[in-house]
Amino acid sequence: MAKVVAFNKPFGVICQFSGEGDTLANYINIPNIYPVGRLDKDSEGLVILTNDGKLQNKISNPKSNKTKTYLVQLDGDITKEAINDLKAGVVLKDGLTKPAFVKKIHQPEWLWDRTPPVRKRILIPTSWIEISITEGRNRQVRRMTANVGFPTLRLIRIQIDKWKLASIKVGSYVSL
């Protein structure tokens, strides 16, 4: 029977079950499930895990165009021009990205504190965007925001296709 789990990955956790450091094995004790795609060590939020290889491929295959949505804290106060560039697609070393859905938002009130906290600089403000992409290139959102002049300070995935982070506590998971 197919198992599907939604996990709220904390900052610093490596998105695999084995190896050095803080891994998924420290949070999830369900045999034979694997992450669908990955979040890098510096990113937080929703990770879907399953034991169903066909489902894993359907979600993670770039040809499936599954939407992934992120909340992003940026270094600097993002401009309308930068948002329009992200919406149009930006040229990265591995080619032009597909257009993204992007909107400037306020920091969500429900958002947990990160450990360790994001660095603060007195003279440089931060801003937040919500961005949705249909690709899954390595560190894509971080590279996109840096490309338009606003490096990512914090990245939280809140949705993959129909699955949402909702109220899953950091370091916890729910069966779907």
TAJOZI-V733518 format. One record per run of one state. SS is the DSSP state (~ for helix, > for strand, _ for the rest). FROM is the first residue (numbers start at 1). LEN is the number of residues. If there is no record, write none. Layout:
<<SS:FROM:LEN> <SS:FROM:LEN>>
//
This chain:
<<_:1:3> <>:4:6> <_:10:4> <>:14:1> <_:15:8> <>:23:1> <~:24:3> <_:27:7> <>:34:2> <_:36:8> <>:44:7> <_:51:2> <~:53:8> <_:61:1> <~:62:3> <_:65:3> <>:68:8> <_:76:4> <~:80:9> <_:89:2> <>:91:2> <_:93:2> <>:95:2> <_:97:4> <>:101:5> <_:106:15> <>:121:1> <_:122:2> <>:124:1> <_:125:1> <>:126:8> <_:134:6> <~:140:8> <_:148:4> <>:152:9> <_:161:2> <>:163:2> <_:165:8> <>:173:3> <_:176:1>>
//
